[in-house]
Amino acid sequence: MSLKQSAVSGIKWSFASQLGRQIMQLLTTIVLARFLSPNDFGLVSMATITTGFMTLFSDLGTSAAIIQRKQVSDSLVSTLFWVNGIFGILASFILIVCAPLVTYFYQEPRVTELLRVLALTFIISGFSIAHKAILEKKLDFKTLAKIENAAVFLGAILGIVSAFTGFGVWSLVIQTLTVAAITSILLWSTSQWKPQFIFCFSDLKEVSSFTLNLTGFTIFNYFVRNSDYILIGRFLSSQDLGYYTLAYRIMVYPIQGISAVVGRVMFPILSKIQDDNAKFRSIYLKAITRISLITFPLMTGVFVLSEPLILAFFGPQWRPVIILVMILSPLGLIQSVAMTVGYIYNIKDRTDLLFGWGIATGFPAIIAFGIGLHWGIIGVATAYNIYYLCLVTYPCFAIPFRLIELPMGDLGLVLWRPWVTSLIMLIVISALKFILPTSLGSIWILVILVPLGILSYLLASWWINRQELLGFINFITPYSKEQLID
């Protein structure tokens, strides 16, 4: 299979996987929100902030190193496999011992037990990181799609059944452990690669510069991106954190569901042509154009329909989330494109610049969250929005674009049309929403406005952005000739 065919197949299977997982996770969240309280979601958020941080030490950038390298030896992969496994066990042990310290920080006794059970995920997942990286490097996203969808489906079933039978907050823990266990089991059973009892220090040293800088950025960036959670959990309440967590999840759904799909396939593809900047630029711009065609109208729709969306799917007890979703939606729109720049740093082996960028932008973010905290969760969300849109957006693109000699003007040329067509859709939906009777139920508002919003966006795109719209339709159509890679 050629590189072009591999890319097309990879994106379609990766999209199918992510779409299936996102739909299942969204449905699971909706169902669990009916059985569980905002306080339950807040408790799990407190625990997952800590487990998410420890997860960084079970990877250490090794999966990215396997994908980024043009040639990888079996001794290198085996060495990284054992590194991941050892650090997974170590992370689990540290978390079990230090769980009471996290409880003391949050002043929430129930967090200790949650953390000690969730610690098992590090041991489970640590010994399958290399297997997953190999499949991604080979662009075997068909196998990954089947594995990930099966794991999420089984995790959702067990989580929902647990919530229905009265397990409360533990249903979220059961869901997480199930997904991790099923994923690891299926990766081992389907992968042709098996680790050898090899530990080569020279191989480890070869990738150490790449992995250490990437890990440094990932750790610092994790603290920055979760400092809002940490501050809300520490100084406000678990209920406030539950509201904020749900709003943030809704904001990142398009980032995880669309941008991550394209980026996941784009990383190994662009790694193969990392020395050809002209081709690199062409593929990159085409990729972010495809991303914006979906994420821009999606986040615009979430913004204008946040009230009926929350009330219809999550219930009136989640009403405080509405304003948070409206505040964070513009942020999700920008970040859906901005998240792709990390691949440029990685592919160009400039994770040192990425680390420096993370430090330069991280401290102002924490200060912004601290200032916003005085006005509660709305203040934190507003501060996040202002900080990112005003201080981060431009340099976020401009710095990595220099590595591939891409002018900022070229970014504007490919994004202005999706932005204008989304704005037209916003105006249409807002006008129709104003006309509808105020007594109309939230479900009926969505039933009426969502199809009309989609129709208005497609008509506006046909008028303003016809070439890219047709290109996208051809791309997602089976046996299409127009593809991501020319």
C-alpha positions in Angstrom: 0.0 0.0 0.0 1.4 3.4 -1.0 1.9 6.3 1.5 -1.2 8.1 0.0 -3.4 5.0 0.4 -2.1 4.4 3.9 -2.8 8.0 4.9 -6.4 7.8 3.5 -7.1 4.5 5.1 -5.5 5.6 8.4 -7.6 8.8 8.7 -10.8 7.0 7.8 -10.2 4.2 10.3 -8.9 6.6 12.9 -11.9 8.8 12.4 -14.3 5.8 12.6 -12.6 4.8 15.9 -12.7 8.2 17.4 -16.2 8.9 16.2 -17.3 5.6 17.8 -15.5 6.3 21.0 -16.7 9.9 21.3 -20.3 8.9 20.7 -20.1 6.1 23.2 -18.3 8.4 25.8 -20.8 11.1 25.2 -23.8 8.8 25.6 -22.1 7.3 28.7 -21.6 10.8 30.2 -25.2 11.7 29.5 -26.5 8.5 31.2 -24.1 8.7 34.1 -25.0 12.4 34.6 -28.6 11.2 35.3 -27.5 8.7 37.9 -24.5 10.5 39.5 -24.2 14.0 41.1 -21.9 16.9 40.1 -20.1 16.0 43.4 -19.3 12.5 42.1 -17.9 13.9 38.9 -15.9 16.4 40.9 -14.4 13.6 43.1 -13.3 11.6 40.1 -11.8 14.8 38.5 -9.7 15.3 41.6 -8.4 11.7 41.3 -7.9 11.7 37.5 -5.8 14.9 37.7 -3.3 13.0 39.8 -3.5 9.8 37.8 -3.2 11.7 34.5 0.0 13.3 35.8 1.5 9.9 36.8 0.6 8.5 33.4 3.2 10.8 31.9 5.9 8.9 33.7 4.8 5.6 32.2 5.3 6.9 28.7 8.1 9.5 28.9 7.7 10.3 25.2 8.8 6.9 24.1 5.8 6.2 21.9 6.4 9.4 20.0 10.1 8.5 19.6 9.2 5.2 18.0 6.8 6.9 15.6 9.2 9.8 14.8 12.3 7.8 14.0 12.6 6.8 10.3 14.2 3.5 11.3 13.7 1.7 14.6 15.5 -1.5 15.7 13.9 -4.3 17.7 16.4 -3.7 20.5 15.2 0.0 20.8 11.6 -1.0 20.9 12.2 -3.7 23.5 14.3 -1.4 25.6 11.5 1.3 25.5 9.0 -1.5 26.3 10.8 -2.4 29.6 11.3 1.3 30.4 7.6 1.9 30.1 6.7 -1.2 32.2 9.1 -0.3 35.0 7.9 3.2 35.2 4.3 2.0 35.1 4.9 -0.2 38.2 6.8 2.6 39.9 4.1 5.2 39.2 1.5 2.8 40.6 3.5 2.2 43.8 4.1 6.0 44.3 0.4 6.8 43.8 -0.7 4.2 46.3 1.7 5.5 48.9 1.1 9.2 48.3 -2.7 9.1 47.9 -3.3 10.5 51.4 -1.3 13.6 50.5 -3.7 14.3 47.6 -6.6 13.8 50.0 -5.0 16.3 52.4 -4.6 18.8 49.6 -8.2 18.6 48.5 -9.6 18.0 52.0 -11.7 15.2 50.6 -11.2 11.8 52.3 -12.8 9.7 49.6 -10.1 10.6 47.1 -7.6 8.2 48.7 -9.5 5.0 47.9 -10.3 6.2 44.4 -6.6 6.9 43.7 -5.4 3.6 45.1 -7.7 1.6 42.8 -7.0 3.8 39.8 -3.3 3.2 40.3 -3.8 -0.2 38.7 -4.2 1.4 35.3 -0.5 2.3 35.2 0.6 -1.3 35.5 -2.1 -2.4 33.0 -1.3 0.2 30.4 2.5 0.5 30.9 3.2 -2.8 29.2 1.2 -2.1 26.1 2.5 1.4 25.1 5.1 0.1 22.7 2.5 -2.2 21.0 0.2 0.7 20.3 3.1 2.9 19.0 4.1 0.2 16.6 0.6 -0.1 15.1 0.5 3.7 14.7 3.9 3.8 13.0 2.7 1.1 10.6 -0.5 3.1 10.0 -2.5 0.1 11.1 -5.4 2.2 12.3 -7.9 -0.4 11.3 -6.7 -2.7 14.1 -6.5 0.1 16.5 -10.0 1.2 15.7 -11.4 -2.2 16.5 -9.4 -2.4 19.8 -10.3 1.0 21.0 -14.0 0.8 20.2 -14.3 -2.6 21.8 -12.6 -1.3 25.0 -14.7 1.8 25.2 -17.9 -0.1 24.5 -17.3 -2.7 27.2 -16.1 0.1 29.6 -19.3 2.1 29.0 -21.5 -1.0 29.5 -19.9 -1.8 32.9 -19.9 1.8 34.0 -23.6 2.3 33.2 -24.6 -1.0 34.8 -22.5 -0.1 37.9 -24.2 3.3 38.2 -27.6 1.7 37.7 -27.0 -0.8 40.5 -25.9 1.8 43.0 -22.1 1.9 42.8 -22.1 5.7 42.6 -18.8 7.3 42.0 -17.1 3.9 41.7 -18.9 3.3 38.4 -16.6 5.9 36.8 -13.6 4.0 38.3 -14.9 0.7 37.0 -15.3 2.2 33.5 -11.7 3.5 33.5 -10.2 0.2 34.6 -12.2 -1.8 32.1 -11.1 0.4 29.2 -7.4 0.1 30.2 -7.6 -3.6 30.7 -9.4 -4.5 27.5 -7.2 -2.2 25.5 -4.0 -3.8 26.8 -5.3 -7.4 26.4 -6.3 -6.7 22.8 -3.1 -4.9 21.9 -1.1 -7.9 23.0 -3.3 -10.5 21.4 -3.4 -8.7 18.0 0.2 -7.5 17.7 2.8 -9.5 15.9 5.6 -7.8 17.8 6.6 -9.4 21.1 9.3 -7.9 23.4 12.6 -9.5 23.9 14.7 -9.6 27.1 16.9 -6.8 25.9 17.9 -3.5 27.5 20.3 -1.5 25.4 21.6 1.7 27.1 23.0 3.0 23.8 19.6 2.8 22.1 18.1 4.6 25.1 20.7 7.3 24.9 19.9 7.7 21.2 16.4 8.9 21.9 17.0 10.5 25.3 17.3 14.1 24.0 14.0 13.8 22.1 12.1 12.0 24.9 13.4 14.1 27.8 12.5 17.5 26.2 9.1 16.1 25.2 8.5 14.7 28.6 9.6 18.0 30.2 7.1 19.9 28.1 4.3 17.2 28.7 4.7 17.3 32.4 4.8 21.1 32.7 2.0 21.5 30.2 -0.1 19.0 32.1 0.2 21.0 35.3 -0.7 24.2 33.4 -3.7 22.6 31.6 -4.9 21.1 34.9 -4.1 24.0 37.2 -7.7 25.3 36.7 -9.0 21.9 37.9 -6.5 21.9 40.8 -7.4 25.5 42.0 -11.1 24.9 41.7 -10.9 21.6 43.6 -8.8 23.1 46.3 -10.4 26.5 46.9 -14.0 26.1 45.7 -15.8 22.7 45.9 -16.1 19.3 44.3 -19.5 20.4 43.0 -18.0 23.4 41.2 -15.3 21.2 39.8 -18.0 18.8 38.6 -19.7 21.6 36.7 -16.4 22.9 35.3 -15.3 19.4 34.3 -18.4 18.7 32.3 -18.1 22.1 30.5 -14.5 21.4 29.7 -15.3 17.9 28.4 -17.9 19.4 26.0 -15.3 21.9 24.8 -12.6 19.3 24.1 -14.9 16.8 22.3 -14.2 18.3 18.9 -10.5 18.5 19.7 -10.4 14.8 20.7 -12.9 13.7 18.1 -11.6 15.5 15.0 -8.2 17.2 15.5 -6.7 14.3 17.4 -7.8 11.9 14.6 -6.1 13.9 11.8 -3.1 14.6 14.0 -2.7 10.9 15.0 -2.4 9.9 11.3 -0.5 13.0 10.3 2.3 12.4 12.7 3.6 9.1 11.2 2.9 10.4 7.6 4.8 13.7 8.0 7.6 11.9 9.8 8.3 10.0 6.6 8.7 13.3 4.7 10.2 15.4 7.5 13.0 16.8 5.3 10.7 18.0 2.5 9.3 21.3 3.8 7.3 22.1 0.6 5.4 18.8 0.8 5.2 19.1 4.6 3.5 22.5 4.3 1.0 21.3 1.7 -0.2 18.3 3.7 -0.3 20.3 6.9 -2.4 23.1 5.5 -4.7 20.6 3.8 -5.1 18.8 7.2 -6.0 21.9 9.2 -8.4 23.0 6.5 -10.3 19.6 6.9 -10.2 20.0 10.6 -11.7 23.5 10.5 -14.5 22.5 8.2 -15.9 20.4 11.0 -14.7 21.9 14.3 -15.5 25.6 13.5 -19.3 25.0 12.8 -19.4 22.4 15.6 -18.1 24.7 18.3 -20.2 27.6 16.9 -23.3 25.4 17.2 -22.4 24.4 20.8 -22.0 28.1 21.7 -25.4 29.2 20.4 -27.3 26.1 21.5 -25.6 25.5 24.8 -28.8 26.0 26.9 -31.1 23.5 25.1 -28.1 21.1 24.7 -27.4 21.0 28.4 -31.0 20.9 29.6 -32.0 18.3 27.1 -29.2 15.8 27.5 -27.9 16.4 31.1 -30.9 17.8 33.0 -31.7 21.0 34.9 -29.3 20.1 37.7 -26.4 20.9 35.3 -27.8 24.4 34.4 -24.6 26.2 35.7 -22.7 24.5 33.0 -24.5 26.5 30.2 -22.6 29.7 30.7 -19.3 27.8 31.1 -19.8 26.1 27.7 -20.5 29.5 26.1 -17.3 30.9 27.5 -15.1 28.0 26.6 -16.6 27.3 23.1 -14.4 30.0 21.3 -11.4 28.4 23.0 -12.3 25.0 21.7 -12.6 26.4 18.2 -9.1 27.8 18.2 -7.5 24.9 20.0 -9.0 22.4 17.5 -6.5 23.8 15.0 -3.7 24.9 17.4 -3.2 21.4 18.8 -1.7 20.3 15.5 1.4 22.5 15.9 2.9 20.1 18.5 3.4 17.6 15.7 5.6 20.1 13.9 8.0 20.4 16.9 8.1 16.6 17.3 8.6 15.7 13.6 11.3 18.4 13.2 13.0 17.0 16.4 12.8 20.4 18.1 11.2 19.3 21.3 13.6 21.7 23.1 11.7 24.6 21.5 8.4 23.0 22.5 9.6 22.7 26.1 10.7 26.4 26.1 7.3 27.4 24.6 5.5 25.5 27.3 7.5 27.3 30.1 7.0 30.7 28.6 3.2 30.4 28.3 2.6 28.2 31.4 3.2 30.7 34.2 0.9 33.4 32.8 -1.8 30.8 32.5 -1.6 29.8 36.1 -1.6 33.5 37.1 -4.7 34.0 35.0 -6.5 31.1 36.6 -5.6 32.4 40.1 -7.0 35.8 39.2 -10.2 34.4 37.8 -10.7 32.2 40.9 -11.9 35.3 42.7 -15.1 35.2 40.6 -15.7 31.4 40.9 -15.7 28.9 38.0 -17.1 31.6 35.6 -14.1 33.7 36.4 -11.7 30.9 35.8 -13.3 30.0 32.5 -13.3 33.7 31.4 -9.6 34.1 32.4 -8.7 31.0 30.5 -10.4 32.4 27.4 -8.9 35.9 27.6 -5.4 34.6 28.3 -5.4 32.1 25.4 -7.0 34.2 22.7 -5.1 37.4 23.5 -1.6 36.1 24.5 -1.1 32.6 23.1 -2.9 32.2 19.7 -0.6 34.1 17.4 2.9 32.9 18.7 1.4 29.4 19.1 1.4 29.2 15.3 4.1 31.6 14.3 7.0 29.9 16.1 6.6 26.3 14.8 5.7 27.6 11.4 9.3 28.9 11.0 10.5 25.3 11.2 8.7 24.5 8.0 8.9 28.0 6.4 5.2 28.5 6.5 4.0 32.2 6.5 1.2 33.1 8.9 -0.7 34.6 6.0 -1.2 31.1 4.5 -3.0 30.0 7.7 -5.4 32.9 7.4 -6.1 32.0 3.7 -7.3 28.5 4.6 -9.2 29.4 7.7 -11.2 32.5 6.9 -13.8 30.7 4.8 -14.7 28.1 7.4 -14.9 31.0 10.0 -17.2 33.2 7.9 -19.5 30.3 7.0 -19.7 29.3 10.7 -20.5 33.0 11.5 -23.3 32.9 9.0 -24.7 29.8 10.6 -24.5 31.5 14.0 -26.6 34.4 12.7 -29.2 32.1 11.2 -29.5 29.9 14.3 -29.7 33.0 16.6 -32.4 34.5 14.5 -34.5 31.3 14.4 -34.0 30.8 18.1 -35.4 34.3 18.8 -38.5 33.5 16.7 -39.3 30.2 18.4 -41.8 30.2 21.3 -40.1 30.4 24.7 -42.4 27.6 25.9 -40.9 25.2 23.5 -39.0 22.3 25.1 -35.3 21.9 24.8 -35.5 18.7 22.8 -37.8 20.3 20.2 -35.5 23.4 20.0 -32.6 21.1 19.1 -34.7 19.0 16.7 -35.6 22.2 14.8 -32.4 24.2 14.9 -29.7 21.6 14.5 -30.8 20.5 11.0 -31.5 24.1 9.9 -28.1 25.1 11.3 -26.4 22.3 9.3 -28.3 23.3 6.2 -27.3 27.0 6.5 -23.7 26.0 7.0 -23.7 23.8 4.0 -25.3 26.4 1.8 -22.9 29.1 3.0 -20.0 26.8 2.4 -21.3 26.0 -1.1 -21.4 29.7 -1.8 -18.1 30.8 -0.1 -16.0 27.6 0.3 -17.2 25.3 -2.5 -13.8 23.9 -3.5 -12.9 22.8 0.0 -16.4 21.5 0.7 -16.3 19.3 -2.4 -12.7 18.2 -1.6 -13.9 17.1 1.9 -16.9 15.3 0.5 -14.6 13.5 -2.0 -12.2 12.7 0.8 -14.8 11.0 3.0 -16.4 9.2 0.1 -15.2 5.6 -0.5 -12.9 5.2 -3.5 -12.5 9.0 -3.9 -9.6 10.2 -6.0 -8.9 13.4 -4.2 -7.1 12.7 -1.0 -5.1 14.3 1.7 -1.7 13.6 0.0 -1.3 14.8 -3.5 
